[in-house]
Amino acid sequence: AYAALGQALVSADRAKEALGVYQRAARLTPDDPLALARVAELQEQTQDVAGAVQTWLLAAELHLRRRAVDAAVQVWQRIVEVAPDTVPAHERLAKAYAGMHLTRRAIYEYLTLAAIYQQAGNEQQATVACQRALGLDARNPDALTALDALQNGRSVRELIDEKEQNI
């Protein structure tokens, strides 16, 4: 009933009211990632990006509990579209891609993490992220270049931006 009411409110262009209704629906069905997804979508529409990211992260965890890794990956991808520097989403994507044997994608996620950490001034975590990428492929030229960039004070982000189209 709440989902139907929420949809009616969305159709009537009353997103804020619909958000409240879907939040009630999500509380009534705490194991339903789809209810959380609807909440997150409405949070995005109402410009609550931080709230949407947190809700999407919860939805992804529910998908994982259901062993729906592909669905969780889609949610994490959505998060990085909405908030590109969300560390937990990149971490989870890197691990998921590595587990799915999508090594190039996993390395890209680890290098993205290195860039985020570098921008935040956390060189140690940036180095760890590069090392994780190299743990997947010790001869990966992008990971080696990123580690060299870190050690020589150059931007890892520039490398990521160049390679983004090649994933």
Backbone torsions as a table, in degrees:
resi	resn	phi	psi	omega
1	ALA	NA	-42.5	179.3
2	TYR	-64.7	-39.6	180.0
3	ALA	-62.9	-41.9	179.0
4	ALA	-65.4	-42.2	177.7
5	LEU	-63.9	-43.6	178.4
6	GLY	-58.9	-44.3	179.1
7	GLN	-64.2	-39.7	178.1
8	ALA	-62.3	-41.0	178.7
9	LEU	-66.9	-38.4	176.2
10	VAL	-62.1	-44.7	179.4
11	SER	-62.3	-30.3	179.0
12	ALA	-86.4	8.7	178.6
13	ASP	62.2	40.3	179.2
14	ARG	-120.6	65.1	-172.1
15	ALA	-61.0	-41.1	-177.7
16	LYS	-64.3	-40.2	178.0
17	GLU	-69.0	-40.2	178.4
18	ALA	-61.6	-38.4	178.8
19	LEU	-58.1	-46.4	178.5
20	GLY	-60.7	-40.5	179.6
21	VAL	-66.1	-45.6	179.7
22	TYR	-66.9	-32.0	176.1
23	GLN	-64.3	-39.7	175.4
24	ARG	-63.6	-42.7	179.0
25	ALA	-60.9	-41.3	179.4
26	ALA	-65.3	-37.4	177.5
27	ARG	-66.5	-33.5	179.8
28	LEU	-75.9	-23.8	179.2
29	THR	-126.6	70.2	-172.1
30	PRO	-65.0	-14.7	179.4
31	ASP	-99.7	11.7	-176.9
32	ASP	-103.0	104.5	-179.6
33	PRO	-67.2	-23.2	-179.5
34	LEU	-69.7	-36.4	176.3
35	ALA	-64.4	-41.8	177.4
36	LEU	-65.5	-36.7	178.7
37	ALA	-61.8	-41.1	179.1
38	ARG	-65.3	-39.7	176.2
39	VAL	-60.4	-47.1	-178.6
40	ALA	-61.7	-41.3	178.5
41	GLU	-60.6	-43.2	180.0
42	LEU	-70.2	-34.0	175.6
43	GLN	-63.1	-39.8	175.9
44	GLU	-61.5	-46.7	-178.6
45	GLN	-61.1	-32.6	-179.2
46	THR	-94.3	17.2	174.6
47	GLN	67.2	22.3	175.7
48	ASP	-98.4	73.1	-175.3
49	VAL	-65.0	-42.7	-179.9
50	ALA	-61.3	-43.0	177.0
51	GLY	-64.1	-40.6	179.0
52	ALA	-62.5	-42.9	179.7
53	VAL	-60.6	-46.3	179.8
54	GLN	-62.6	-40.4	179.8
55	THR	-68.3	-42.0	177.3
56	TRP	-60.8	-40.8	179.0
57	LEU	-61.0	-40.9	176.8
58	LEU	-64.2	-41.4	179.0
59	ALA	-62.6	-41.5	179.1
60	ALA	-62.3	-40.9	178.4
61	GLU	-63.4	-38.2	176.4
62	LEU	-64.0	-40.0	176.5
63	HIS	-61.4	-41.6	179.0
64	LEU	-63.1	-41.7	178.2
65	ARG	-59.6	-30.0	178.0
66	ARG	-86.8	2.6	-178.5
67	ARG	64.3	28.7	178.1
68	ALA	-99.7	71.9	-174.9
69	VAL	-62.2	-42.0	-179.9
70	ASP	-59.5	-40.2	178.3
71	ALA	-66.4	-40.6	178.0
72	ALA	-63.4	-41.6	178.5
73	VAL	-60.4	-42.6	178.3
74	GLN	-60.9	-39.0	179.0
75	VAL	-66.5	-45.7	179.5
76	TRP	-62.5	-37.3	176.3
77	GLN	-62.7	-40.2	178.1
78	ARG	-62.2	-42.3	-179.8
79	ILE	-59.0	-46.4	-176.9
80	VAL	-72.3	-18.4	171.8
81	GLU	-72.0	-42.0	-176.1
82	VAL	-78.1	-40.8	-177.1
83	ALA	-138.1	84.9	-170.4
84	PRO	-57.2	-23.4	-177.6
85	ASP	-101.7	27.7	179.9
86	THR	-80.9	102.6	-175.3
87	VAL	-57.1	-49.2	-177.4
88	PRO	-58.4	-35.6	179.9
89	ALA	-67.3	-43.7	178.4
90	HIS	-65.4	-39.0	178.3
91	GLU	-61.1	-47.0	-178.3
92	ARG	-66.6	-39.8	177.7
93	LEU	-62.2	-44.2	-179.6
94	ALA	-58.9	-46.8	-179.8
95	LYS	-66.0	-41.1	-179.8
96	ALA	-64.9	-46.4	179.6
97	TYR	-61.9	-40.5	178.2
98	ALA	-62.2	-42.8	178.7
99	GLY	-66.8	-25.3	178.5
100	MET	-91.8	5.1	-179.0
101	HIS	62.7	32.0	173.9
102	LEU	-100.6	71.5	-169.7
103	THR	-61.1	-44.7	-179.7
104	ARG	-58.8	-42.9	179.7
105	ARG	-67.8	-40.4	178.6
106	ALA	-62.5	-43.6	179.0
107	ILE	-62.2	-44.1	178.0
108	TYR	-57.3	-42.6	179.8
109	GLU	-65.1	-41.3	178.3
110	TYR	-65.2	-38.4	178.6
111	LEU	-69.9	-33.7	174.4
112	THR	-63.4	-42.9	176.0
113	LEU	-59.8	-41.8	178.8
114	ALA	-59.5	-42.1	179.6
115	ALA	-65.2	-42.2	179.5
116	ILE	-63.1	-46.7	179.4
117	TYR	-63.5	-40.4	179.3
118	GLN	-61.7	-44.8	179.3
119	GLN	-61.8	-31.8	179.4
120	ALA	-82.1	-1.8	179.5
121	GLY	83.2	14.3	-179.4
122	ASN	-103.4	79.2	-176.7
123	GLU	-63.4	-34.3	-178.8
124	GLN	-64.0	-48.0	178.5
125	GLN	-65.9	-34.7	177.2
126	ALA	-62.2	-41.7	178.7
127	THR	-65.7	-40.9	177.9
128	VAL	-61.0	-41.9	179.1
129	ALA	-62.7	-42.1	176.8
130	CYS	-63.3	-39.9	179.3
131	GLN	-65.6	-35.7	176.0
132	ARG	-65.1	-39.6	176.5
133	ALA	-61.7	-43.5	178.8
134	LEU	-68.6	-25.4	175.0
135	GLY	-65.7	-25.1	177.2
136	LEU	-83.5	-32.6	179.4
137	ASP	-156.6	98.9	-173.9
138	ALA	-63.2	-17.1	-178.5
139	ARG	-111.1	13.7	-179.0
140	ASN	-64.5	120.2	-175.8
141	PRO	-64.2	-33.3	179.7
142	ASP	-68.0	-42.7	179.1
143	ALA	-66.4	-40.3	177.7
144	LEU	-64.8	-42.0	178.4
145	THR	-64.6	-41.0	179.1
146	ALA	-63.6	-43.3	178.8
147	LEU	-63.7	-41.5	177.1
148	ASP	-62.8	-42.1	178.5
149	ALA	-60.0	-44.4	178.3
150	LEU	-59.4	-46.3	-176.5
151	GLN	-68.1	-21.5	-177.5
152	ASN	-112.1	15.5	174.2
153	GLY	71.0	22.8	176.8
154	ARG	-99.4	164.3	-174.9
155	SER	-79.5	124.8	173.4
156	VAL	-75.5	-30.9	-179.0
157	ARG	-57.5	-40.0	179.3
158	GLU	-61.3	-40.3	177.4
159	LEU	-63.1	-43.9	-179.6
160	ILE	-61.5	-45.7	-178.8
161	ASP	-61.2	-37.2	178.7
162	GLU	-67.8	-37.9	-173.7
163	LYS	-88.6	-11.4	-173.1
164	GLU	-55.3	-36.8	-177.7
165	GLN	-72.8	-17.1	-172.5
166	ASN	-96.2	11.5	-175.8
167	ILE	-74.6	NA	NA
